Amino acid sequence: MHRYAMCPSIARAAVVCATVCGAWCAAAYLGAADAVSAQLPTGATVFVTTELDLTFSGELAFIAELPDDQVHDAYDADREGTWARVQATFTPDAGNPGEAITVPAFAMRDQRGGPWRWRVRWSPQRAGAWRVALHGAGAMGARSGDTGIALPGTILASVEPGIAGPLVAPSGSEHPAYLRSRESDGGTRARWLFGACRAWVVASDPAVGGWAACEGIDRDRDLLPMLRENGFDLLNQWMAPWEFLLVHCDRAEHWRGDDGGWAREPLPAAAAWMSWSSYDQGRAKAFDRLVASCEGSAGKPTVRMLLSPLPHQCFQMKSHAWGRNESGWSVADDGGASAPAKLNGFSAFHAGDAWSFFAADPRVASDDWRARLFDYQADYVRYLIARWGSSRALGLWVLIDELDGVGDEHGIMALKTGWWAHPDCSRWLADMVRLMRGSLSRADGLAYAGDPFHHPLHAATTSIGSEFAPEGNIAWDGGPLADARPDVVGWHWYPTWPSHSTYKDVWNHVIDGVAAFSSRPGAGGQARLISEFGAADRGDPSDAPSALYPTLYHHGIWAAVFSGESGTVMDWDDGKEFGEARWRAGAGPFDHDHYPVDNAAQLRALRVFLAGLDPDRLRPPAVSGETAPRVTGVGGVRAFALATRDARPELHGWFFAGDATGGIAFDGLPAGRYRATWFDPWTGAAALVEPTPVVVEPGRAAVIDVAPILRALTPREAFPKANREDRGRDAAFRLVPVAP
């Protein structure tokens, strides 16, 4: 946007117009009472971020002069009387059925040592005309102000086909298992999530041995095109301590160059700085670029982020079983991995261990350190929402990614260790949920601004130490307060098995773990997602990868979708022991010859089968006393299906039979004639086998022998010597009613 500065002699004139890329913009005039202003573009695109630059004058002129350690303080967290809360409200004009939305403003630096610039980022959720009002309030020393202004003119939002809307949680009678995407007409649509994990990228040195020579990638070249081409639409992304952590203990900023390298820029000696209230503007600028890359365009589908702003390693102490030298809270023994730039900045706020972070409490007295800490946390959340909340690339907020991975010990819910040994933790999580939903106030009655775009909220535990035992962490349901639980409960499923296990044992174990998570306590009321999944497939770059993948992933994604989860398992990829989603183009340990793994092909096959199935047609989980259509395995078979809402429902599903024996039973269906059509789950295409007629008698289940179906799907190449896909043990199906 070309900007036109108004000279002092006309600063109070009525309207100044400027031509911006062929579109006319109106600049708000500065009347006698006006202290905050912005240029207002007349055009915008639904679900595309529009950015406004703000200027301050009069009673709010001091906002442009705030010290560097106060510029992000909206809640006067230090209780020193210096703060600023600025926001913009976008209201639908007459004839526009959209809802008003209030967005917080934020301060940012565009370049090293540059000035602070205040901005508003907003994306229209409906087409039509929008009016904008600005409001600024704050104080610094003897100066203070509280002023609002309605900007002249409107922004006209139009629809560009092919631009995806953001995700929202289900509500009312909508299917509780599935998240939904906003549509440009104001409605929402249920969606399956097809996710992958590549949570960070680190700099790689080809001259160094081991994984360091190959784990780095170029996201724009190696990652995002592969995700888009193969149907992935959700990326597990961290603001990792070693890459994008904004609030850290290094008195410097880290700016990324055009070559992808990072440069540390120490802050001037005179600059005000506090590790818990100063946000690294170099890393934030780099994250802007990643967000833009994930947004895509009409011809380049959006890859939404499952975004963890403070991943568990930011709260992990070196005494934690997983901490070793990767602690993000306490300095590790070698001093390397926990260098100041990788230490959570909040760790310096209060003398104490990581549990002090979760003791932050908005309900205690204003001068209590816990109240001030919570306000610093709320300032940080406000900044994240203001800077990236408008982007369609923001999929879900991760409030805490691994409950059992924080603090000084591994958390086991049944033993009340770790997270569960500190009651503050559950209360803190509930408060964060309420804050995000805009329903939290502090002791003096001040309401915290929530996420105006209502992105779904996610929190997760892991399988480490308890696998899927009913009394393990898999049973965590989001916390004890039913009205303040995350929208999506996650689980990180890293299966382990005895050394003598057969491949069939491994596949059964993986499927059983996925199914156990689907049926965990409280599962009917929340969406659930296995947001990390996998197993290491080699220990060194010179090793040949094991035969586990892609079959392990194949069973995970099919079992997850058809047992009723909100999406596929998200395989953990790191460019080292846990591999990649598929081989890379460049020569090395991850090229086709050295890494013949293609999980992407498995996802493509699943999406082929799902292409004609609308999640909105599916029934919600059965309530007490209701007889719901279902499928069960017989004789060791694992079978899962999703039923439609029809009076005579269809069943769409998948089964696994490790020994090519047994059957599947259809139960709870209205009596009548049906037809089962079979599909190859390794391609998604119809199988070369005749449909099976099925007669359902009143009150009885109909059982089908699976052996003939599997014989038709058995490949010629033997697994694992000649084929990495253990085919011939599973099939997909559609059971549809036949007219009498």
C-alpha positions in Angstrom: 0.0 0.0 0.0 1.4 3.4 -1.0 1.0 5.8 1.9 0.5 9.5 1.7 1.5 11.7 4.7 -0.7 14.6 5.5 1.1 17.9 6.1 0.2 19.7 9.4 -1.7 22.4 7.6 -4.3 19.9 6.3 -4.1 17.3 9.0 -7.6 18.3 10.2 -9.1 18.5 6.7 -12.1 16.4 5.9 -11.2 13.5 3.7 -8.0 12.8 1.9 -8.1 10.3 -1.0 -5.3 8.2 -2.3 -5.1 5.7 -5.2 -3.8 2.3 -4.1 -3.2 -0.3 -6.8 -6.2 1.0 -8.7 -8.5 1.1 -5.7 -9.5 4.3 -3.9 -8.8 4.7 -0.2 -10.2 7.3 2.2 -8.0 8.6 5.0 -9.8 9.3 8.2 -9.6 13.0 9.1 -8.2 14.1 12.4 -10.9 16.1 14.1 -10.5 17.9 17.4 -11.4 14.8 19.4 -9.8 12.3 17.1 -6.6 10.7 18.4 -6.4 7.5 16.4 -6.6 7.3 12.6 -6.1 4.9 9.7 -6.4 4.7 5.9 -9.4 2.7 5.0 -9.2 0.6 1.8 -12.6 0.3 0.1 -11.9 -3.2 -1.2 -11.3 -6.6 0.6 -11.7 -10.3 -0.1 -13.6 -12.7 2.1 -11.2 -14.8 4.2 -8.2 -12.7 3.1 -6.4 -10.5 5.6 -6.8 -6.7 5.2 -4.2 -4.6 7.1 -4.7 -1.1 8.4 -1.9 1.2 9.6 -2.8 3.3 12.6 -1.5 6.7 13.6 -1.9 8.5 16.9 -2.2 12.1 17.9 -3.7 14.4 20.5 -4.4 12.7 23.8 -3.2 9.3 22.4 0.0 10.6 20.9 2.0 9.0 23.7 1.2 5.5 22.3 3.7 6.1 19.6 6.3 6.9 22.3 5.8 3.8 24.5 9.0 2.2 25.7 9.9 -1.0 24.0 9.1 -3.1 27.0 5.6 -1.5 27.3 4.5 -1.4 23.7 2.7 -4.7 24.0 1.2 -4.1 27.5 -2.6 -3.9 27.1 -3.5 -4.9 30.7 -0.9 -2.9 32.6 0.7 -6.1 33.7 3.5 -4.4 35.6 1.0 -2.2 37.4 3.2 0.9 36.6 0.4 2.8 34.9 1.8 2.5 31.4 -0.4 0.6 29.0 -2.3 0.8 25.7 -5.4 -1.0 24.4 -6.2 -0.3 20.8 -8.8 -2.1 18.7 -10.9 -1.8 15.6 -14.6 -2.8 15.3 -15.8 -3.9 11.9 -19.6 -3.6 11.6 -21.7 -4.8 8.7 -23.4 -1.9 6.8 -27.1 -1.9 6.0 -28.1 -5.0 4.0 -25.0 -7.0 5.1 -26.1 -9.9 7.3 -22.6 -10.4 8.8 -21.8 -10.0 12.5 -19.7 -7.2 14.0 -16.2 -8.2 15.0 -13.7 -6.4 17.2 -10.0 -7.0 16.5 -7.1 -5.9 18.7 -4.3 -3.8 17.2 -0.7 -4.6 17.7 2.8 -3.0 17.3 5.5 -4.4 15.1 8.8 -3.6 13.5 9.3 -4.2 9.8 13.1 -4.2 10.0 16.0 -4.3 12.3 16.0 -1.3 14.6 13.0 0.2 12.8 10.3 2.2 14.4 7.2 0.6 16.0 4.2 0.6 13.6 0.7 0.0 14.9 -1.5 -2.2 12.7 -4.9 -3.9 12.6 -5.3 -7.2 10.7 -8.8 -8.3 9.8 -10.4 -10.7 7.4 -14.0 -10.3 6.4 -16.1 -13.5 7.0 -19.0 -12.4 4.8 -19.3 -10.4 1.5 -20.8 -7.0 1.7 -20.0 -3.5 3.0 -18.3 -3.0 6.3 -17.9 0.1 8.5 -14.9 0.6 10.8 -14.5 2.2 14.2 -11.3 2.6 16.0 -10.9 2.9 19.8 -7.7 3.6 21.7 -7.2 3.8 25.5 -4.1 4.0 27.6 -1.8 5.9 29.9 1.9 6.8 30.3 2.9 9.0 33.2 0.6 12.0 33.4 -0.7 11.4 29.9 -3.8 9.3 29.3 -6.6 9.0 26.8 -9.8 7.0 25.9 -11.0 7.9 22.4 -13.0 6.4 19.6 -13.6 7.4 16.0 -15.8 6.1 13.2 -13.9 6.1 10.0 -15.7 7.6 7.0 -16.6 5.3 4.1 -16.9 1.5 3.9 -14.9 -1.5 3.0 -16.6 -3.6 0.3 -15.7 -7.3 0.7 -16.1 -9.6 -2.3 -15.8 -13.4 -2.7 -12.9 -14.9 -4.6 -13.8 -18.6 -5.5 -11.4 -21.2 -4.2 -10.4 -19.3 -1.0 -11.0 -21.6 2.0 -12.6 -20.2 5.2 -11.2 -20.7 8.7 -12.1 -23.6 11.0 -14.6 -23.3 13.8 -15.9 -25.7 16.5 -19.3 -27.4 16.0 -22.2 -26.1 18.0 -25.9 -26.9 18.7 -27.0 -30.0 16.8 -23.9 -30.1 14.6 -21.9 -33.3 14.7 -19.6 -33.0 17.7 -16.8 -35.0 16.2 -16.0 -32.8 13.3 -14.6 -29.3 13.1 -16.2 -27.0 10.5 -15.0 -24.5 8.0 -16.7 -21.2 7.4 -18.3 -20.6 4.1 -18.6 -17.3 2.3 -22.4 -17.3 2.6 -22.2 -17.3 6.4 -22.8 -21.0 6.9 -20.3 -23.7 8.0 -19.4 -27.2 6.6 -18.1 -30.2 8.5 -14.6 -31.2 7.5 -12.2 -34.1 8.1 -8.7 -32.9 8.9 -5.8 -34.4 6.9 -2.7 -33.6 8.9 1.0 -34.0 9.0 3.7 -33.0 11.5 6.8 -31.0 10.5 6.8 -28.8 13.5 10.0 -27.0 12.9 13.0 -26.6 10.6 16.5 -26.2 11.9 19.6 -25.0 10.1 21.5 -27.9 8.6 25.3 -28.0 8.1 26.2 -30.5 5.4 29.7 -30.7 6.8 28.5 -32.1 10.1 27.8 -35.8 10.4 24.7 -37.6 11.5 21.2 -36.1 11.0 22.4 -32.5 11.0 23.5 -32.9 7.4 20.0 -33.7 6.2 17.2 -32.7 8.6 16.8 -29.2 7.3 14.4 -28.5 4.5 13.1 -25.5 2.5 9.4 -25.4 3.4 8.4 -23.6 0.2 10.2 -26.1 -1.9 10.2 -29.4 0.0 7.1 -29.3 2.3 4.2 -27.1 1.4 4.0 -28.2 -2.3 4.1 -31.8 -1.2 1.3 -31.3 1.3 -0.9 -29.5 -1.2 -0.3 -32.0 -4.0 -1.3 -34.9 -1.8 -4.3 -33.5 0.0 -2.8 -32.6 3.4 -4.5 -29.6 4.8 -3.3 -29.3 8.4 0.3 -28.9 9.6 1.5 -29.4 13.2 3.6 -26.2 13.6 5.5 -25.1 16.7 7.0 -21.8 17.6 9.9 -24.0 18.7 12.5 -22.6 21.1 15.2 -23.1 18.4 13.2 -21.4 15.6 10.2 -19.1 16.2 10.0 -18.6 19.9 9.0 -15.0 20.3 9.4 -14.6 24.1 12.8 -15.7 25.1 15.7 -14.8 27.4 18.1 -13.4 24.8 18.4 -9.6 24.9 18.5 -9.6 21.1 16.3 -10.2 18.1 16.9 -12.9 15.4 16.2 -11.8 11.8 16.1 -14.3 9.0 17.7 -13.3 5.7 16.7 -14.0 2.2 18.9 -17.1 2.2 17.0 -18.6 5.1 19.9 -18.0 7.6 19.4 -16.2 10.9 21.3 -13.2 12.2 21.4 -12.3 15.9 20.9 -8.5 16.4 21.7 -7.4 20.0 19.3 -4.7 21.2 20.7 -1.3 21.9 21.9 -0.7 25.5 19.4 2.0 25.9 16.4 -0.1 24.8 14.0 -1.1 27.5 13.6 -4.9 27.6 12.1 -7.7 29.7 12.2 -11.3 28.6 8.5 -11.9 29.4 7.1 -8.8 27.7 9.5 -8.2 24.7 8.5 -10.2 21.6 11.3 -11.0 19.1 10.3 -8.9 16.0 12.7 -10.7 13.7 11.2 -14.1 14.4 7.7 -12.6 14.2 8.5 -11.2 10.7 9.8 -14.6 9.7 6.6 -16.2 11.0 4.6 -13.7 8.9 6.3 -15.2 5.8 5.5 -18.7 6.9 1.9 -17.8 7.5 1.7 -16.2 4.0 3.2 -19.4 2.5 0.6 -21.5 4.2 -2.3 -19.3 3.2 -1.8 -20.1 -0.5 -4.3 -18.7 -3.0 -7.3 -19.6 -5.1 -5.1 -22.1 -7.0 -3.0 -23.1 -4.1 -5.0 -24.6 -1.2 -4.6 -23.4 2.3 -2.5 -25.5 4.7 -3.9 -24.7 8.1 -1.6 -24.8 11.1 -2.2 -26.6 14.4 -0.2 -23.9 16.0 1.6 -24.3 19.3 3.0 -20.8 20.4 4.6 -22.3 23.5 5.2 -26.0 23.0 5.9 -28.3 25.9 9.6 -27.9 25.7 9.2 -24.3 26.7 8.0 -25.6 30.1 10.3 -28.6 30.3 12.9 -28.5 33.0 16.2 -30.3 32.7 15.1 -32.7 35.6 12.2 -33.9 33.5 12.7 -37.4 32.1 12.5 -36.0 28.6 14.4 -32.8 29.4 18.0 -33.8 29.2 19.6 -31.0 27.2 16.5 -29.8 25.5 14.9 -28.0 28.4 13.3 -24.7 27.5 12.8 -23.6 31.1 16.0 -24.3 33.0 19.6 -24.1 31.7 20.8 -27.5 30.6 24.2 -28.9 31.6 25.9 -28.3 28.3 24.6 -24.8 28.0 23.9 -25.3 24.3 20.3 -26.3 23.6 19.1 -24.0 26.4 21.0 -20.9 25.3 19.1 -17.7 26.1 17.4 -17.5 22.7 15.9 -20.9 23.4 14.7 -20.3 27.0 11.1 -19.4 27.6 11.1 -15.7 28.5 8.5 -16.2 31.2 11.0 -18.4 33.1 12.7 -15.2 34.3 9.5 -13.6 35.7 9.3 -15.3 39.0 11.9 -17.2 41.0 10.5 -20.7 40.8 10.2 -23.8 38.7 8.0 -24.2 35.6 5.0 -24.9 37.7 4.9 -21.2 38.6 3.9 -20.4 35.1 0.6 -22.3 35.6 0.1 -20.6 39.0 -0.8 -17.4 37.1 -4.3 -16.4 38.2 -6.5 -13.5 37.2 -8.7 -13.8 40.3 -6.2 -12.9 42.9 -5.5 -9.4 44.1 -4.1 -7.0 41.5 -0.7 -6.6 43.1 -0.2 -10.4 43.6 2.6 -11.7 41.3 0.2 -14.4 40.0 -2.2 -11.7 38.8 0.6 -9.8 37.1 1.9 -12.9 35.5 -1.5 -13.8 34.1 -1.8 -10.4 32.6 1.6 -10.8 30.9 0.3 -14.1 29.5 -2.9 -12.4 28.4 -0.8 -9.7 26.7 1.1 -12.4 24.8 -2.1 -14.2 23.7 -3.6 -10.8 22.6 -0.5 -10.2 20.4 -0.7 -13.7 18.8 -4.4 -13.1 18.0 -3.9 -9.6 16.7 -1.0 -10.5 14.4 -2.1 -13.9 13.1 -5.7 -14.6 14.2 -7.1 -13.1 11.0 -5.2 -15.5 8.7 -7.0 -18.5 7.2 -3.7 -20.4 7.7 -4.4 -20.4 11.5 -6.2 -23.6 12.0 -6.3 -24.3 15.7 -4.6 -22.8 18.8 -2.7 -25.3 20.8 -3.0 -24.2 24.4 -0.7 -27.0 25.7 0.6 -29.6 23.4 1.7 -32.3 25.9 0.5 -32.0 29.5 2.7 -34.8 30.6 5.8 -33.2 29.1 6.0 -30.1 31.2 7.6 -29.3 34.6 10.1 -31.5 36.4 8.6 -34.9 36.0 6.6 -37.0 33.6 2.9 -36.6 34.3 0.8 -39.7 34.8 -2.9 -38.9 35.5 -3.5 -42.1 37.4 -0.6 -41.5 39.7 -1.3 -37.7 40.1 2.3 -36.8 39.0 3.5 -33.9 36.9 0.6 -31.9 35.6 -1.9 -33.7 37.8 0.1 -33.1 40.9 -0.5 -29.3 40.5 -4.2 -28.3 40.7 -3.2 -24.9 39.3 -2.6 -26.5 35.9 -6.2 -27.6 35.2 -7.5 -24.2 36.5 -5.0 -22.3 34.3 -6.0 -24.3 31.2 -9.7 -23.6 32.0 -8.9 -19.9 32.3 -7.0 -19.9 29.0 -10.0 -21.5 27.3 -12.3 -18.9 28.8 -9.9 -16.1 27.8 -9.8 -17.3 24.2 -13.6 -17.5 24.1 -13.9 -14.0 25.5 -15.6 -15.0 28.7 -12.9 -14.3 31.3 -12.5 -11.2 33.5 -9.9 -10.4 36.2 -10.6 -9.5 39.8 -11.3 -5.8 39.1 -13.9 -6.7 36.4 -11.8 -5.9 33.4 -12.7 -8.3 30.6 -10.0 -9.9 28.5 -10.3 -9.8 24.8 -10.7 -13.2 23.3 -10.2 -14.6 19.8 -12.7 -12.7 17.6 -12.4 -15.4 14.9 -13.2 -18.3 17.2 -10.6 -20.7 16.1 -10.9 -24.1 17.8 -8.8 -24.8 20.9 -6.6 -27.9 21.3 -4.7 -29.6 24.1 -3.1 -33.0 24.2 -1.5 -35.8 26.3 0.7 -38.6 25.1 0.8 -42.3 25.2 4.3 -42.4 26.6 4.4 -44.6 29.7 0.8 -45.9 29.5 0.1 -46.7 25.9 -3.7 -46.9 25.6 -4.4 -48.5 28.9 -7.8 -47.3 30.2 -6.3 -45.8 33.3 -3.5 -44.0 31.3 -3.3 -40.5 30.0 -5.6 -41.4 27.1 -8.5 -41.0 29.6 -7.9 -37.3 30.0 -11.0 -35.5 28.8 -9.8 -31.8 28.8 -10.0 -31.0 32.5 -12.5 -31.2 35.3 -14.6 -28.1 34.3 -16.9 -29.2 31.5 -17.7 -25.7 30.5 -14.1 -24.7 30.0 -12.5 -27.6 28.1 -10.7 -27.3 24.8 -12.8 -27.9 21.6 -10.4 -30.7 20.5 -8.8 -33.2 22.8 -5.6 -34.5 21.3 -3.5 -37.6 22.0 0.1 -38.3 20.8 0.2 -41.9 19.9 3.7 -43.4 19.7 3.1 -47.1 19.9 5.6 -49.5 21.3 5.6 -53.3 21.1 7.6 -56.3 22.4 10.7 -57.2 20.3 9.2 -60.6 19.4 6.0 -59.0 17.8 5.0 -60.0 14.3 3.9 -57.4 11.8 0.3 -58.5 12.3 0.8 -57.9 16.0 2.1 -54.4 15.3 -0.8 -53.5 13.0 -3.4 -54.8 15.5 -1.7 -52.8 18.3 -1.8 -49.6 16.3 -5.4 -50.0 15.3 -6.4 -50.9 18.8 -4.7 -47.8 20.2 -6.5 -45.5 17.6 -9.8 -47.2 18.4 -9.3 -46.8 22.2 -8.8 -43.1 21.8 -12.0 -42.9 19.8 -14.0 -44.5 22.6 -12.3 -42.8 25.6 -14.5 -41.3 28.3 -16.3 -38.2 27.3 -15.5 -38.8 23.6 -19.0 -38.1 22.5 -18.9 -34.4 23.5 -15.7 -33.3 21.8 -13.8 -33.6 18.7 -10.7 -35.7 19.1 -7.5 -35.8 17.1 -4.3 -37.9 17.2 -2.2 -34.8 16.6 1.1 -36.7 16.7 1.7 -40.3 15.7 4.5 -42.6 14.6 7.6 -44.7 15.3 11.2 -44.3 14.5 12.2 -46.1 11.3 16.0 -45.9 11.5 18.6 -44.7 14.0 21.2 -43.3 11.6 21.2 -41.8 8.1 23.2 -44.7 6.8 20.6 -47.2 8.0 18.0 -48.6 5.6 14.5 -47.6 6.9 12.5 -50.3 8.5 9.6 -51.9 6.8 7.1 -50.2 9.2 6.2 -47.4 6.9 3.9 -46.7 5.1 1.8 -49.6 6.4 1.9 -48.3 9.9 0.6 -44.9 8.7 -2.0 -46.6 6.4 -3.7 -48.4 9.3 -3.5 -45.3 11.5 -5.4 -43.0 9.1 -8.1 -45.5 8.1 -8.8 -46.5 11.7 -8.9 -42.9 12.9 -11.4 -41.7 10.3 -13.8 -44.6 10.5 -13.7 -44.9 14.3 -15.1 -41.4 14.3 -12.2 -39.0 15.0 -12.0 -35.5 13.5 -9.3 -36.4 11.1 -6.4 -38.7 10.3 -3.5 -39.4 12.6 -0.8 -36.8 12.1 2.5 -38.6 11.5 5.5 -37.1 13.1 8.1 -36.2 10.6 11.5 -34.6 11.5 13.9 -35.4 8.8 15.8 -37.8 11.0 14.8 -40.9 13.0 11.1 -40.3 12.4 11.6 -39.7 8.7 9.4 -37.6 6.3 6.0 -38.0 4.8 7.6 -39.1 1.5 10.9 -39.2 -0.1 12.6 -35.9 -1.3 13.7 -34.9 -4.7 17.4 -34.1 -3.8 20.1 -36.8 -3.5 20.8 -38.0 0.0 19.4 -40.2 2.8 15.9 -39.1 2.0 15.9 -39.6 -1.8 13.8 -42.4 -3.3 16.6 -44.9 -3.4 17.5 -44.5 0.3 14.0 -43.7 1.6 11.3 -45.5 -0.5 8.5 -44.3 1.9 5.4 -42.6 0.5 2.8 -41.9 3.2 1.3 -39.3 0.9 0.1 -42.1 -1.4 -1.8 -43.6 1.5 -3.5 -40.3 2.2 -4.4 -39.9 -1.5 -6.1 -43.3 -1.5 -8.1 -42.5 1.6 -9.3 -39.2 0.1 -10.3 -41.0 -3.1 -12.6 -43.2 -1.0 -14.0 -40.3 1.1 -14.5 -38.0 -1.9 -18.2 -38.7 -2.2 -19.0 -38.8 1.5 -20.1 -35.6 3.3 -19.4 -35.6 7.1 -22.6 -33.5 7.5 -24.6 -36.5 6.4 -23.2 -38.7 9.2 -25.0 -39.4 12.5 -23.5 -38.1 15.8 -22.4 -40.7 18.3 -25.3 -42.7 19.8 -26.9 -41.4 22.9 -27.9 -43.6 25.8 -30.8 -45.9 24.9 -30.4 -45.4 21.1 -29.8 -48.3 18.8 -27.3 -46.9 16.3 -26.2 -48.7 13.1 -22.7 -50.1 13.6 -20.2 -52.6 12.4 -18.1 -55.0 14.5 -15.4 -57.4 13.8 -15.8 -61.2 14.3 -13.0 -63.6 15.0 -10.2 -61.1 15.5 -11.2 -58.7 12.7 -11.1 -55.0 13.5 -14.0 -53.2 11.8 -15.2 -49.6 11.8 -17.9 -47.7 10.0 -19.7 -44.4 9.8 -23.5 -44.3 9.4 -25.5 -41.7 7.5 -28.5 -40.0 9.0 -31.0 -41.5 6.6 -34.1 -43.5 7.8 -32.4 -46.5 6.0 -28.8 -45.5 6.6 -25.7 -46.3 4.6 -22.6 -47.6 6.3 -19.2 -46.5 5.0 -16.2 -48.3 6.6 -13.0 -50.2 6.7 -11.8 -53.5 8.3 -8.5 -55.2 9.0 -8.2 -59.0 9.3 -4.6 -60.0 10.2 -5.1 -63.7 9.3 -7.5 -63.3 6.3 -10.2 -65.0 8.4 -13.2 -63.9 10.4 -16.0 -61.6 9.4 -17.7 -58.3 10.0 -21.2 -58.0 11.5 -23.7 -55.2 10.6 -26.0 -54.5 13.5 -28.7 -52.0 14.4 -29.9 -51.5 10.8 -33.5 -51.5 9.8 -34.6 -54.8 8.4 -34.3 -55.1 4.6 -32.0 -55.8 1.7 -28.6 -54.1 1.3 -25.6 -54.4 -0.9 -22.0 -54.2 0.2 -19.5 -52.8 -2.4 -15.8 -53.4 -1.7 -12.8 -51.1 -2.3 -9.1 -51.4 -2.2 -7.9 -49.1 0.6 -4.4 -48.9 -0.9 -5.8 -47.1 -3.9 -9.3 -46.0 -2.9 -10.7 -47.6 -6.1 -13.4 -50.2 -6.3 -12.0 -53.7 -5.9 -12.3 -56.5 -8.5 -14.8 -58.4 -6.5 -18.6 -58.8 -6.9 -20.8 -56.8 -4.5 -22.2 -58.8 -1.6 -25.9 -59.0 -1.1 -26.8 -58.5 2.6 -30.2 -59.3 4.2 -30.8 -57.8 7.6 -33.5 -59.6 9.6 -35.4 -57.9 12.4 -33.3 -57.8 15.6 -30.4 -59.7 14.1 -27.0 -58.8 12.9 -25.9 -59.7 9.4 -22.4 -61.3 9.2 -20.1 -61.4 6.1 -17.1 -63.7 5.7 -14.1 -61.5 4.7 -11.9 -64.2 3.2 -13.2 -63.9 -0.4 -12.7 -60.1 -0.4 -9.2 -60.3 0.9 -8.2 -63.0 -1.6 -9.1 -60.6 -4.4 -6.9 -57.9 -2.8 -3.8 -59.9 -2.1 -0.8 -58.5 -4.0 1.7 -60.6 -6.0 4.7 -58.9 -4.3 5.5 -60.3 -0.9 5.7 -58.0 2.1 8.2 -56.9 3.4 10.9 -58.2 1.0 9.5 -57.0 -2.3 6.7 -54.6 -1.1 6.6 -52.0 1.7 2.8 -52.2 1.8 1.4 -55.1 3.7 -1.6 -55.5 1.4 -4.3 -58.1 1.4 -5.3 -57.8 5.1 -7.8 -54.9 4.9 -10.6 -53.5 2.7 -13.0 -50.6 2.6 -16.7 -50.9 2.0 -20.0 -49.2 1.4 -23.2 -50.8 2.6 -26.2 -49.2 0.9 -29.9 -50.2 1.1 -31.5 -51.8 -1.9 -35.0 -50.9 -3.0 -37.6 -53.6 -2.1 
